[in-house]
Amino acid sequence: MNSWSLLFAGSAAIDVGLALWVAVRRGRGRRIGRQGALALALWVAKLWLLVQVGMDPFLGYLHVLWLDLVLVAPAFGLALAATGRGRRHRVAGLAGLALALLGVWGSFVEPGRLLLERASVPLSADRAGEGPITVGVLVDLQFRRVGAQEREAVDRLMALRPDVILLPGDVHQDSDEVLREELPAIRELLGRLRAPGGVWFVEGDHEDQAEARLITAGTRVRVLDNEVATVPVGDRRLTIGGIGLRYRSAGARAVASRLERAPGSDDVRLLLAHRPDAAFLLPPRPRTDLVVAGHTHGGQIALPFVGPLMAFTDVPLSVAAGGLHDLGDARRIYVSRGVGVERGQAPRVRLNVPPEISLLTLR
């Protein structure tokens, strides 16, 4: 457990203590105006102190609020139910229990509920061959240390025997020291990936080009740094343009332009990028058949009938939620929800957004 995990645990413990103090007094029929105001003031002061010692003013707040929702609110509700006798106290207890169960699901169950997502991508008649091309997508592993879920993701993807594998970045997320310790395990994991049309990687938010080449050294994974590669797949050619994280850079624009302007109509063209915003590089009705990206984690939390509340991208939230979409004017994009969760100071949670590996069938 790192220092920030300890600080967030301590923050939650303080909030639980304050909630129990107020709840017990309220459950016994006492007024809590002064106590409630004092508890709120202490909570604000605690947040201020956390920011002073380096808490991220956005992700850190989200972490505190998540813990308060699934630990502090349940403690408050259950304490009311235990000390009070009214119907409202029982309702508060049931609500607290429901929130606690939500916390268990979002923090410990759904992040490990790895699914296989399939999507069928239609191709124009002049690019249709004798059979489909299958493309495996594995993105946003974002592990600290290689574990069972990462190995399961690789094993399940390899069992599908895709023609091509695309890795849109964000493999490891932790310190350089942990990366050095994990490097043999990371290379062993990535070294198990192989496909007839190759395994292709672009950098994400959590690795630069140097780290991308470091973790893929000695494997069959090829890093594309604002490059275009053409490979034979069955009776067809697949052209893959891979761009770096800076999707607005001149190099990224050059890759998109090359995909659009290269002569020929029979090769299948893919644009591989970490962030789905790269799709905006393409013109209306592009020659490029599909953009493949990750980054969003599907928002990590998606409300029923609403979808994700945020995704740190300029594509519509309905697109950031994951899956195959048309951005308009035939610009097609597949966004994977990824395998892992955001680390650092962010809460470790997935709600209504299970992790995924993806198999795309181009036909």
N, C-alpha and C positions, 0 to 999 in steps of 0.2 A: 504494500500500500504506500503510495507516494505522499508527499507532504500535503498536496491539495486534497487528496482523498481524506486525509485526517482532518483537515480544516473544515471540509464540507460535512464530515461526520460530526465534528464538534459543533458546527453551526446548527445542525439538525437536533443534536442533543439539547442545546440551549433552548431552541424553539419548542421542543417537546416539554421541557421543564416549565417554560412560561405558560404553554397551553394547559398543562395539567393544573398549575396553580390557579389560573383563571377559571377553568372548568369546574374544579372542585368547589370553589366559592359560589359559582353560579348554580351548580347542582344542589347546593344546600340552601338555596333561596336567598343568598346575599347579593347585594348590588355589587357590580363589578366595574362601575364607571372609572374609578381611580385606578384600579388594578389593570383594567383593560388598556387604559391610556398609557400606564407605565410600561406594560408589556409591549405595546406598539412602539414606544419610544426606545426601549431596549433593543427591539428588533431592528429598527432603523439605525441605531448606533452600531450594532453588530455588522450590518451591511457596510456601513461607512468604514469600519475598521478593516473589513475584508478587502475592500477596494484599496485602502492605503497600503496593504501588504501585497498587492498585485493581482487581486481578483479581476478577471475580465469583466468589464461593465455590462456585457451582454450575455455571453455564454455562462459566466459565473452566476449572474442573476437567475438565469434559467435553471441552473443546477439547484440553487437554493430554493426556488419556487417549486420545482418538482419534488424535492424532498419534503418541503412543507405540505404539499398537496397529499402525498402518499404516506407520510409519517406523522406530521404534526396535526393535520386536520383529523385523521383517524383517532389519534390519542385524545384530542379534544372531545370528539363525539363519543368515544367509548367511556371517557371519564364522566361526561354528563349523564350517560345512561346508567353508570354504576352508582353515582351519587344522588341522582334525582329520581323522582317517581312519576313524573308526568308523561303524557303521550309524546310531547315534543322531545323529551329526553330519550325515549326509546327510538324515535325516528332519527335523532342525531347519532345514536349508537349504530343503527343500521347503515346510515350514510357513511359513518366512519369506517365500518367494516368493509363496505363496498369500495371505498377509496383505497384501503389497505390492499385488498385483493387486486385492484387495478394496478397498484404499484408493483406487486409481485409479478403480475403478468407482463407489464411493460418493461421491467428491469431484468427479469430472470427467465421468462418463458419465451415471449415473442422474439427477442434478439437471437435466440437459438433455433427458431422454427424455420429452417432453410427450405425454400421452395424452388421448384423448377418452373420457370415461366417460358412459354413457347409463343412465338409470333410468326405469322406467315407474311412475307413481304413480296407482293406481286412485282414482276419485272415486265418490261415492254417486250413485245413479240420478238424484236431483233436481238434480244439478249437471253431469250429462253433456249436452254440447251436440252440435252437428252434427259437430264435429271436435275433435281434441285441442288442448290449449294447450302450446306448447313454451316452456320456461324455460331460458335460458342462465345459467350460474353461473361467475363469474370472481372469485377471491378469493386473498388472501395472495400478491400479486405480490412484494412486499417487495424490490424492486430498490433498488440504490444509484443507478444511472443507467439510464435506459431503454436496453434492448439488444435483440438479435435475438429472444431468447426471449419477451419481453413483446410484441413486435410480432407474433410468430408466434401467440401465444395469442389476441390480439385478432382477427387475420386469420382464424384457423380458427373462432373463435366466430361471427364475422360471416358466414362462408360457410355456416353452418348456418341462418341467417335465423330466429332464435328470435322468438317473439311478444313476449317480455319478457326483460330482462336484469337479473340481480341481482348486486350487488357487495357482499359482506359485509365490506369493510374491508381494512386493511393493504396499502396501495398502495406507499408509499415508506418505507424505513427507513434513515435516516442523519441527519446534522446539519442544522440549519436552514440553514446556509450552502450545503450541497449541494442542499437542496430549492430554494432560490432560484435556483441555477444551472440546475437541471433543470426548473423550473416550465413553461417553454414546451414542452419535450418531453413532460412528463406530460400537459399539457392537450391536446396534439396527439394523444397516444395515446388518452386517454379520449374525446376528441372524435370518434373514429372509431366509437364505440359508438352504435348506434341500434337501436330496435325499435318496432314499432307500439304496444305497450303500455307503452313507456317503459323507461328505464334507471334503476335505483334503488340507492342507496348508503347504507350505514350505517357509522359510524366503527368502527375496529378498535383494537388496542392501540397502534398506531404513528401514529395521527393523531387529534387532538381535533376538535371541531366546526369550529373556526376553520380548521384545516388542511384538513379535508374540503371546506369551502366554497371555500377558496383554490384547491385543485387541480382542482375541478370547474367553476370559473367560466368562462363562455363555452362550455360544452359542453351536451349534452342530458342529462347525468346530474343527477338530482335527489336531494338528500340528505334522508333521513328521520331526524329527530331526535325520537324518541318521538312519531311521527305515524302516521296511517293515511291511505292514499290509495286511491281506487277508480278503476279505469280499465276501459274497454270493450275486450274482446279477442274478435274475431269476434262470435259471437252470445251472448256471456256477459259477466259482470262479474267482474273480479278485484280483490279487496280485499287490499292489502298493508300490514301493520303493520311499521314499522321502528323498532327500539329501539337506544339508544346502548349504549356499552360497559358501563355500570353496569346490568346486567340485573336487579338486585334493587331498583332505585330505584322511587320512587313513579310516576315517569313511565313507566317500562317496564311496571310492573304495570297501569297505566291502559290502555296500548295492548293488552296481552293481554286485559284485561277487555272492552275495546271490541270486539275481534275475536270474543270469545265471546258477548257479549250483544246485539250488533246484530241487529235483526230480519231475517228473510228466510232462506231455505234454498237459494236457487239460485245465489248468488255463490260463487266459489272464493276461499278465504281462506288467505293465507300470512303467516307471521311470519318476518321477516328480521332476523338478529342475527349479530354476529361470533362470539360464543362459543356453542357448542351448549348450554350450561347454561340458556340462555333457554327451552328446551323445558320445564323444570320449572315455568315460570309457568303452563302450561296444566293444566287439570283432567283427570281421567280421561275418556276418550271425548270429546275436545274437538270443538267446532264448527270450529275451525281445521283446515284440511286438511293443512298441511305446515309444518314449521319448516325454514328453510334457513340454514346456518351454515358457518363455516370454522374458523380458529384453530389446529386441532390439527396440521396438516401430515401427518396420518395417523401422527403420532408421529415422523416423519422416519426412524426406524430401526425396522423390524419384523422379528422373527425368524421363520423358517419354523415353522409349526405353533404358534407362541406369539402372534405379533402384536406390537404396539408395547409397549414397556416403560413408557412414560410419555407423557402428552399434556397435562398442565396443565389438566385439566377434571374435573368430577365425573360426567360421563356415563361409562358403562362403556367400558373400553378397546376392546372390540369395536365400539362405536359410533364412538369417536374415531378408529378406524382408517380411517373413511371409508365413504361409500356410503349407501344408503337403509336405514333401520332403524325398528323399532317399539320405543319405550321402554316399552311396556306400556300396556294400557288404550287402545289405538288412538292413542297420541301418536306420530305419524310425523315423522321428521327425516331430512333429507339433509345429510351432512357432507362437504364437499369437501376433498380433500387439498391443494388450492391449487397455485400455480404456482411459488413461490419457496421459499427456505429462511430460517430464522432467521439474522439477521446479528448485529451487535454482537460479543460475545465468544463466541458459540456456534460450534461447528464447522459448516462448510459441507458438509453431508453428507445424502444420502438413500440408504437401503438398503432394498430391497424395498418402497419407497413412492414410486413415480414421480410426478412432478407431473401435474396434470390440469386440463383445462377440462371442464365438465359440461353435458349437455343433458338436462333432465328433461321427460318427456312426461306431462302430466296428462290422463287420459282416463277 
